[in-house]
Amino acid sequence: MTGKQKILKTLYPVFAAFSRVVGNRGNIAINKSNALPKKSIFELTFTDNKGTPVSLAGYKGKKILLVNTASDCGYTAQFDELQELFEKKKEQLVVIAFPSNEFGEQEKGDDHQIEQFCRKNYGVTFPLASKSVVTKKENQDSVFQWLTNPALNGWNSQSPEWNFSKYLVNERGTLIGYYGAAISPLDKQILMHLS
């Protein structure tokens, strides 16, 4: 962990509290109408950090929390909370991290470096995707295309607003909600969907 990363980890609680107070990066969108997807997320695959295609169909029957991540962000300490959530709920939930360098160029490492950072500094054991494009661009990852396109997911168009934006999908493949970067993975608004 670099000096900058250590400082960011130490300051995370203050940074997160400040973000919530000023309403910055704390957007939440919930599927209140229970809109069903137009295309099943279980038809999609992502490439893991070893270069292996992984079918999301393997997670059918579990909730899926998909998070775009970065190693040098003020929210990077959320890896601790994501790991805690994954360990507490692993029978019913899988967390999948999608590292991205799109916000402030805060993920410069390659897939191997990212994995080493996550495992060594945060004990991450949940799946890591290969470094991806998560915003609405021509080369956007297919999972994030689904998450951000109402013609596919049935209702949501919210693209990640920063690193550590979160999308929760239920056991049947319905997108439940979007939670901005400032929303902790352990926030009651996420946990209430996991009980």
C-alpha positions in Angstrom: 0.0 0.0 0.0 1.4 3.4 -1.0 1.6 6.3 1.4 -1.3 7.9 -0.5 -3.4 4.8 -0.2 -2.7 4.6 3.6 -3.8 8.2 4.1 -6.9 7.6 2.0 -7.8 4.5 4.1 -7.3 6.4 7.3 -9.4 9.3 6.1 -12.2 7.2 4.6 -14.7 7.6 7.5 -14.3 11.4 7.4 -14.5 11.5 3.6 -17.6 9.3 3.6 -19.4 11.4 6.3 -18.6 14.6 4.5 -19.9 13.2 1.2 -23.2 12.2 2.9 -23.6 15.6 4.5 -23.1 17.6 1.3 -25.1 15.0 -0.7 -22.2 14.3 -3.0 -22.1 10.9 -4.8 -24.9 9.5 -2.6 -27.6 9.0 -5.2 -29.9 6.1 -4.8 -32.4 4.7 -7.3 -34.7 1.9 -6.4 -36.9 -0.3 -8.7 -40.1 0.7 -6.9 -42.4 -0.6 -9.7 -40.6 -4.0 -9.7 -39.9 -3.6 -13.4 -38.6 -6.8 -14.9 -35.6 -6.9 -17.2 -36.1 -7.1 -20.9 -33.0 -9.3 -21.2 -31.8 -11.7 -18.5 -28.5 -10.7 -16.8 -27.9 -14.5 -16.5 -27.2 -14.5 -20.3 -24.2 -12.4 -19.7 -20.6 -13.2 -18.9 -17.7 -11.1 -17.6 -14.0 -11.7 -17.8 -12.3 -12.3 -14.5 -8.9 -10.9 -13.5 -7.2 -14.1 -14.8 -8.7 -13.6 -18.3 -11.4 -16.4 -17.8 -15.0 -15.8 -19.0 -17.4 -16.2 -16.1 -21.1 -16.7 -16.8 -23.5 -14.8 -14.4 -25.8 -17.8 -14.8 -23.6 -19.5 -12.2 -24.9 -17.0 -9.6 -28.6 -17.6 -10.3 -30.4 -18.0 -6.9 -28.1 -15.5 -5.2 -28.2 -11.7 -5.0 -25.4 -10.0 -6.9 -23.7 -6.7 -5.8 -21.8 -5.3 -8.7 -19.3 -2.5 -7.9 -16.9 -0.5 -10.0 -13.7 -0.1 -7.9 -10.4 1.7 -7.9 -7.2 1.3 -5.7 -6.4 5.0 -5.2 -9.8 6.5 -4.4 -11.2 8.1 -1.2 -13.7 5.3 -1.2 -11.2 2.5 -1.6 -11.6 1.5 2.1 -15.0 0.3 1.1 -13.2 -2.9 0.1 -13.2 -3.7 3.9 -17.0 -3.2 4.0 -17.6 -5.2 0.8 -15.5 -8.1 2.2 -17.4 -8.0 5.5 -20.7 -8.0 3.7 -19.6 -10.9 1.4 -18.5 -12.9 4.4 -21.7 -12.3 6.4 -24.0 -13.0 3.5 -22.0 -15.4 1.2 -24.8 -18.0 1.3 -27.2 -15.6 -0.4 -24.9 -12.9 -2.0 -22.0 -12.6 -4.3 -20.0 -9.4 -4.6 -18.2 -8.8 -7.9 -15.7 -5.9 -8.3 -15.1 -4.3 -11.7 -11.9 -2.3 -11.5 -12.0 0.8 -13.7 -9.6 3.7 -14.4 -12.3 6.1 -15.6 -12.8 8.3 -12.6 -9.7 10.5 -11.8 -7.4 7.8 -13.2 -7.4 6.1 -9.8 -6.9 2.6 -11.1 -3.6 2.6 -13.0 -2.6 -1.0 -12.1 -3.0 -4.1 -14.3 -5.2 -7.0 -13.3 -2.4 -8.8 -11.4 -1.4 -5.6 -9.5 -5.1 -4.9 -8.6 -5.6 -8.4 -7.3 -2.5 -8.3 -5.2 -3.5 -4.9 -3.8 -7.0 -6.1 -2.9 -6.0 -9.4 -1.4 -3.0 -8.1 0.6 -4.5 -4.8 2.0 -8.2 -5.8 2.3 -8.3 -9.6 2.4 -10.7 -9.6 -0.6 -11.9 -13.1 -1.5 -14.9 -12.1 -3.7 -14.6 -12.2 -7.5 -12.6 -9.6 -9.3 -13.4 -8.8 -13.0 -10.6 -7.7 -15.3 -10.2 -4.0 -15.6 -13.2 -2.7 -17.4 -14.9 0.3 -18.9 -18.1 0.9 -16.8 -19.4 4.2 -18.2 -21.6 4.6 -21.3 -19.0 4.4 -24.1 -18.6 2.3 -27.2 -16.4 -0.3 -25.3 -18.5 -0.4 -22.1 -18.4 -3.8 -20.4 -21.5 -5.8 -21.3 -22.5 -6.2 -17.6 -22.5 -2.4 -17.2 -24.3 -2.0 -20.5 -27.1 -4.1 -18.9 -27.0 -2.2 -15.6 -27.3 1.2 -17.2 -29.7 0.6 -20.1 -33.5 0.5 -19.4 -34.0 -1.4 -22.7 -32.0 -4.3 -21.1 -32.6 -4.0 -17.3 -36.2 -2.7 -17.5 -35.9 0.6 -15.7 -32.4 2.1 -14.8 -30.3 4.4 -16.9 -28.0 5.6 -14.0 -24.3 5.1 -15.0 -21.7 5.0 -12.2 -21.1 8.5 -10.9 -17.7 7.6 -9.4 -15.7 4.7 -8.1 -17.6 2.4 -5.8 -21.0 2.9 -7.3 -23.1 -0.2 -6.6 -25.9 -2.1 -8.3 -27.9 -4.8 -6.6 -29.6 -7.6 -8.5 -31.9 -10.1 -6.9 -31.9 -13.9 -7.1 -34.2 -13.9 -10.2 -32.0 -11.4 -12.1 -34.1 -8.2 -11.5 -32.1 -5.0 -10.8 -33.2 -3.9 -7.4 -31.3 -0.7 -7.0 -28.4 1.7 -7.7 -26.4 3.1 -4.8 -23.8 5.9 -5.3 -20.2 5.8 -4.2 -20.9 7.6 -0.9 -23.3 4.9 0.2 -21.6 2.3 2.3 -22.0 -1.4 1.3 -23.2 -1.9 4.9 -25.8 0.9 4.7 -29.3 -0.1 5.9 -30.7 0.7 2.4 -28.7 -2.1 1.0 -28.9 -4.5 3.9 -32.7 -4.4 4.0 -32.7 -6.1 0.6 -30.4 -8.8 1.9 -32.5 -10.0 4.9 
